[in-house]
Amino acid sequence: MPYYDNWEDLVAAAQDRCAVILEKDVRPVIEEIVLRHIHDDIYSVYKPKIGRWVDGTTYERRYSLLSKKNLYHEMQDNGKTLMVTSIAKASPSVVKGYSFHNRRPGSFLSLLESGNMGIWAGGFPRPAISNAQREIDKSLSSVHSAIGAAIMAGLDKRLKS
C-alpha cells in the first residue's frame, strides 16, 4: 500500500481508484440493469402492429436497443460519474418530411422516454432510462445489491494491488 505525504495526493489516489472501480467493476452491472429495463420498459410494452405506419407501409424494427454493442458509456465529472446509454439510432422515416437524427448518445432513448413520438402511431412514454436510474439509486443504498457487491469486489481487488 503506497504512503502519501499530503492529503491532496491521498484524495487524488482514492478518486483514481474509485474511477477504475466504476469503469471496470460497476459498469458491467449497470449495463445489465439498463439492458433489462430496455427490454422490460420498451420492448415488452410495445408490440408493433404490421401495416401500422402512417402510409400503410409494414413496420419493422431495424435496429436493436438490446445489443451490448450499442451500449455507450462515458466517465463524467472527473471520473466521479458513470453514464451508460445506447447509441442505437432511430429507424429511417418512411414518411417524407419526417426524420430523427441522433444528436448525441442516448437521444433516441430520450425520445422513447418522452413519448413524443411524432409520426409513430400510439407513441407513449417508455421510461427505460428513468426506471434504470431509479433502480441504480435504490441499489446504491445497499451493500447487498449487485452494485454494492461490484463495488466491494472492486475495492478488494484494488486494495490487494
Stockholm file with secondary structure:
# STOCKHOLM 1.0

chainA/1-161         MPYYDNWEDLVAAAQDRCAVILEKDVRPVIEEIVLRHIHDDIYSVYKPKIGRWVDGTTYERRYSLLSKKNLYHEMQDNGKTLMVTSIAKASPSVVKGYSFHNRRPGSFLSLLESGNMGIWAGGFPRPAISNAQREIDKSLSSVHSAIGAAIMAGLDKRLKS
#=GR chainA/1-161 SS CCCCSSHHHHHHHHHHHHHHHIIIIIHHHHHHHHHHHHIIIIITTCCCCTTCSTTCCCCCCCSCTTCGGGEEEEEETTTTEEEEEECCCCCCCSSTTCCCCCCSTTHHHHHHHHCCCTTSTTCCCCCHHHHHHHHHHHHTTCTTSHHHHHHHHHHHHHHHC
#=GC SS_cons         CCCCSSHHHHHHHHHHHHHHHIIIIIHHHHHHHHHHHHIIIIITTCCCCTTCSTTCCCCCCCSCTTCGGGEEEEEETTTTEEEEEECCCCCCCSSTTCCCCCCSTTHHHHHHHHCCCTTSTTCCCCCHHHHHHHHHHHHTTCTTSHHHHHHHHHHHHHHHC
//
